[in-house]
């Protein structure tokens, strides 16, 4: 797919010994994020279910608002279980030193969040290789459309988008059980033509097995919940990530929006910002997005250290989500009027190194 383009990516100089340390994987450090995050999932599920048990006719004035808040909090946290953090990093194979642990938690997170890690991993490796280069990166296409100031957008993002939920579930079911020649009809051309063309039947079969596993696994769980009288666990467990996804949007959209396409420098096509510990924890430190793209073999828990090492060669990073969005919104508004406008940050005048797109591909895929 990339035989018509060769990119010599800019890289900040980092001492080899320091980089060797930063690239070290650690089961303990990975578990220090995985266990609390999954425990948080159990906790918010329990609290939301408890709030549901309080709902009676006599308590409706206060129990219904409490249940709504509990569902919103639960949805806000569990939306981070998918590709916005853990599935993304586990697809890179960088969090765990022990390969089977990486694969095990990739399956756990992907199952809970209805994530198709099969096509995503192949797509995302290409995204790293040719980041926002037109006609070659179909995962992120710039300029990105963003209508963040409408009431409909606010409601759908912060509460529930029924159209999105329906289409997501419909497309998953059809891709799992539909006829081979039509089952991906509603998926993007990038996935069905570039990442998994009909010639790549091995990957298509692998993907279908996973889609079926998730579908029938959730059907089995839902059946158990209904049979045991705990049907309310269905929106809490079976449809994790289908509502209140505002948090992943707030932390994730800044990655590339408003920046340049077709440039061989991640400092111009990716955005790094800093934030508090909670968003960073939930987002698996992907706020350090320039660093992640420039050095994709560095595990997420080492990105804050990498940021300190390379920040002398980076554009100024806004601190906090509010400051980040204050930078983004004027860019988005201007692009509505001037579609060709892009934000070009001021770069330090340092001499860097170069890494080919093949090197980025190997590091993003963790291929020797």
C-alpha positions in Angstrom: 0.0 0.0 0.0 2.9 2.4 0.7 5.1 1.5 -2.2 4.5 4.9 -3.8 5.7 6.9 -0.8 8.8 7.0 1.3 9.0 9.2 4.3 12.1 10.2 6.1 10.7 11.2 9.5 12.4 13.8 11.8 13.5 12.5 15.1 14.7 14.3 18.2 18.2 13.2 19.3 18.1 11.0 22.4 21.1 9.3 24.0 21.0 5.6 23.1 21.5 4.5 26.7 18.6 6.7 27.8 16.4 5.4 24.9 17.2 1.8 25.8 15.9 2.4 29.3 12.8 4.2 28.1 11.9 1.3 25.8 12.1 -1.3 28.5 8.7 -3.1 29.1 7.5 -3.9 32.6 4.7 -6.2 33.7 4.5 -4.5 37.0 4.1 -1.0 35.5 1.5 -2.2 33.1 -0.5 -4.0 35.8 -0.3 -0.8 37.9 -2.6 0.8 35.3 -4.6 -2.3 34.2 -5.7 -3.5 37.6 -7.0 -0.2 39.0 -8.7 0.6 35.7 -10.6 -2.8 35.6 -11.3 -2.4 39.3 -12.8 1.0 38.6 -15.0 -0.7 36.0 -16.2 -3.2 38.6 -16.7 -0.3 41.2 -18.8 1.9 38.9 -20.8 -1.1 37.7 -21.6 -2.0 41.3 -22.5 1.6 42.3 -24.8 2.0 39.2 -26.5 -1.3 39.9 -27.0 -0.3 43.6 -28.5 3.0 42.4 -30.9 1.0 40.2 -32.0 -1.1 43.2 -33.1 2.1 45.0 -35.6 3.1 42.3 -39.2 2.6 43.6 -42.4 4.6 43.0 -42.0 6.2 46.4 -38.4 7.3 45.8 -38.6 8.4 42.2 -38.0 12.2 42.9 -34.4 11.4 44.1 -33.6 7.9 43.0 -34.1 8.5 39.3 -31.6 11.5 39.3 -29.2 9.4 41.3 -29.5 6.5 38.8 -28.9 8.9 35.9 -25.8 10.3 37.6 -24.5 6.8 38.4 -25.0 5.7 34.8 -23.3 8.8 33.5 -20.3 8.4 35.8 -20.1 4.7 34.8 -20.3 5.4 31.1 -17.8 8.2 31.4 -15.2 5.9 32.9 -15.8 2.8 30.9 -15.7 4.6 27.6 -11.9 4.6 28.2 -11.7 0.8 28.1 -11.5 0.7 24.3 -9.3 2.1 21.5 -8.8 5.4 23.3 -6.3 3.9 25.6 -5.7 0.3 26.5 -6.7 -1.5 23.2 -4.6 1.0 21.3 -1.5 0.5 23.5 -1.9 -3.3 23.7 -2.1 -3.5 19.9 1.4 -1.9 19.9 2.5 -4.8 22.2 4.5 -2.4 24.3 2.9 -2.5 27.8 3.8 -5.9 29.0 7.2 -7.6 29.0 5.4 -11.0 29.0 3.7 -11.5 25.6 0.8 -13.6 26.9 -0.2 -11.0 29.4 -0.3 -8.4 26.6 -2.5 -10.7 24.5 -4.7 -11.7 27.4 -5.6 -8.1 28.4 -5.9 -7.1 24.8 -8.7 -9.7 24.5 -10.3 -8.6 27.8 -10.4 -4.9 27.0 -11.5 -5.6 23.4 -14.3 -7.8 24.5 -15.6 -5.4 27.1 -15.4 -2.4 24.7 -16.6 -4.2 21.5 -13.3 -3.3 19.8 -12.1 -4.9 16.6 -8.4 -5.1 17.4 -7.7 -7.2 14.3 -8.4 -4.5 11.8 -7.4 -1.7 14.1 -3.9 -3.0 14.7 -3.2 -3.3 11.0 -4.7 0.1 10.4 -2.9 1.8 13.3 0.5 0.5 12.3 0.0 2.1 8.9 -1.1 5.3 10.6 2.2 5.4 12.4 4.1 4.7 9.2 2.4 7.5 7.1 0.9 9.7 9.7 -1.8 12.0 8.1 -0.3 11.7 4.7 -3.1 12.1 2.2 -4.1 8.9 0.3 -2.0 6.8 2.5 -3.4 7.2 6.1 -7.1 6.5 6.1 -7.3 6.3 9.9 -6.8 10.1 10.4 -7.7 12.4 7.6 -7.1 16.1 7.9 -8.7 18.6 8.1 -11.0 17.0 10.6 -14.6 18.1 10.8 -15.6 19.1 14.3 -19.0 20.6 15.3 -18.4 21.0 19.0 -20.7 24.0 19.6 -24.1 22.5 18.7 -26.7 21.4 21.3 -27.1 18.1 19.4 -23.3 17.4 19.6 -23.3 18.2 23.3 -26.2 15.9 24.0 -24.9 13.0 21.9 -21.4 13.2 23.3 -22.2 13.8 27.0 -25.2 11.6 27.3 -26.3 9.2 24.6 -26.3 9.1 20.8 -29.0 6.5 19.8 -28.1 6.7 16.1 -24.4 6.0 16.7 -25.2 3.2 19.1 -27.6 1.6 16.7 -25.2 1.8 13.7 -22.3 0.5 15.8 -24.3 -2.5 17.0 -25.9 -3.1 13.6 -22.6 -3.0 11.7 -20.9 -5.4 14.2 -23.7 -7.9 14.0 -23.8 -7.8 10.2 -20.0 -8.1 9.9 -20.1 -11.1 12.2 -23.0 -13.1 10.6 -23.6 -11.5 7.2 -22.5 -13.0 3.8 -18.8 -12.7 3.2 -19.1 -10.5 0.1 -21.4 -8.0 1.9 -20.6 -8.2 5.6 -18.3 -5.2 5.6 -20.5 -3.0 3.4 -21.0 -0.3 6.1 -17.3 -0.2 7.2 -15.0 2.5 5.8 -13.3 2.0 2.5 -10.0 2.3 4.3 -10.7 -0.9 6.3 -12.5 -3.0 3.7 -10.3 -2.0 0.7 -6.9 -1.1 2.1 -6.5 -2.9 5.4 -8.6 -6.0 4.7 -9.1 -6.3 1.0 -10.8 -9.5 -0.3 -7.4 -10.8 -1.2 -6.5 -10.9 2.5 -8.9 -13.7 3.5 -6.7 -14.8 6.4 -7.2 -11.5 8.2 -10.9 -11.4 7.2 -11.5 -14.8 8.7 -9.5 -13.9 11.8 -11.6 -10.7 12.2 -14.9 -12.6 11.7 -14.0 -15.1 14.4 -13.3 -12.3 16.8 -16.5 -10.5 15.9 -18.5 -13.7 16.5 -16.7 -14.3 19.8 -17.6 -10.9 21.1 -21.2 -11.0 19.8 -22.1 -14.5 21.2 -20.1 -13.8 24.3 -22.2 -10.8 25.1 -25.4 -12.6 24.1 -24.5 -15.4 26.6 -23.8 -12.8 29.4 -27.1 -11.0 28.7 -28.9 -14.3 28.8 -27.4 -15.1 32.2 -28.2 -11.6 33.5 -31.9 -12.0 32.5 -32.2 -15.6 33.7 -30.8 -14.6 37.1 -33.0 -11.5 37.4 -30.2 -9.0 37.0 -31.2 -7.7 33.6 -30.0 -4.2 34.5 -26.4 -5.4 34.1 -27.0 -5.4 30.4 -26.5 -1.7 29.9 -23.7 -1.7 32.5 -21.7 -4.6 31.1 -22.9 -5.6 27.6 -23.0 -2.0 26.3 -19.8 -0.7 27.8 -18.7 2.4 25.9 -22.0 3.0 24.1 -22.9 6.1 26.0 -21.3 9.1 27.8 -18.2 8.9 25.7 -17.4 12.6 26.1 -14.2 12.0 28.0 -12.5 10.1 25.2 -13.5 12.8 22.8 -12.1 15.6 25.0 -8.7 13.9 25.4 -8.5 12.2 22.0 -9.6 14.8 19.5 -6.5 17.1 20.2 -4.2 14.4 18.8 -4.0 15.8 15.2 -6.9 18.2 14.7 -6.0 21.5 13.0 -2.4 20.4 12.2 -0.5 19.8 9.0 -0.9 16.9 6.5 1.9 15.5 4.3 4.8 16.6 6.5 7.7 14.4 7.6 7.8 15.8 11.2 5.5 14.6 13.9 5.9 17.9 15.7 3.8 19.5 12.9 1.1 16.8 12.5 0.7 15.6 16.2 -0.1 17.6 19.3 1.3 17.0 22.8 -0.4 18.5 25.8 0.0 17.9 29.6 -2.9 17.2 32.0 -3.8 16.0 35.4 -3.1 12.4 36.6 -6.7 11.2 36.1 -7.1 11.9 32.4 -3.5 10.7 31.9 -4.3 7.5 33.7 -7.5 6.8 31.8 -6.0 7.8 28.5 -2.8 5.7 29.0 -0.6 8.9 28.6 -1.6 9.4 25.0 -1.6 13.1 25.6 2.1 12.9 24.9 1.2 12.3 21.3 4.2 13.7 19.5 6.5 11.5 21.6 4.3 8.5 21.0 4.5 8.9 17.2 8.1 9.8 17.2 9.1 6.8 19.3 6.2 4.3 19.2 8.3 1.5 20.8 8.3 3.4 24.2 5.7 2.0 26.6 2.9 4.4 27.7 4.1 4.5 31.3 7.5 5.9 30.2 6.1 8.7 28.0 6.2 11.3 30.8 9.9 10.6 31.2 10.4 10.7 27.4 8.6 14.0 27.3 11.1 15.5 29.8 14.0 14.2 27.7 12.8 15.6 24.4 10.9 18.7 25.3 13.9 20.9 24.5 13.1 20.0 20.8 9.3 20.2 21.0 6.8 23.0 20.3 5.3 24.6 23.5 2.8 22.1 25.0 -0.4 23.6 26.5 -1.0 22.5 30.1 -4.5 21.2 30.9 -7.5 20.2 28.8 -9.0 23.7 29.1 -5.9 25.4 27.7 -5.6 22.7 25.0 -9.1 23.3 23.8 -8.7 27.1 24.0 -5.9 26.6 21.4 -7.9 24.2 19.3 -11.3 26.0 18.9 -10.0 29.1 17.1 -8.2 26.8 14.7 -11.4 24.8 14.0 -13.4 28.0 13.5 -10.9 29.4 11.1 -10.8 26.2 9.1 -14.5 26.5 8.5 -13.8 29.7 6.7 -10.4 28.8 5.3 -10.3 25.1 4.7 -6.6 25.2 3.7 -5.5 26.8 7.0 -3.4 24.7 9.4 -1.8 25.6 12.7 2.0 25.5 12.4 3.6 25.6 15.9 6.9 27.3 16.5 9.7 24.8 16.5 13.1 25.0 18.1 16.1 25.2 15.7 17.9 22.0 16.6 19.5 19.3 14.5 17.6 16.0 14.7 18.0 12.6 13.3 16.0 10.7 10.7 13.9 7.5 10.8 12.4 5.9 7.7 8.7 5.0 7.5 9.8 1.3 7.5 11.5 1.9 10.9 8.3 3.5 12.3 6.3 0.6 10.9 8.5 -2.0 12.6 8.5 -0.1 15.9 4.8 0.5 15.9 4.2 -3.2 15.2 7.0 -4.4 17.5 8.5 -6.4 14.7 12.3 -7.2 15.0 
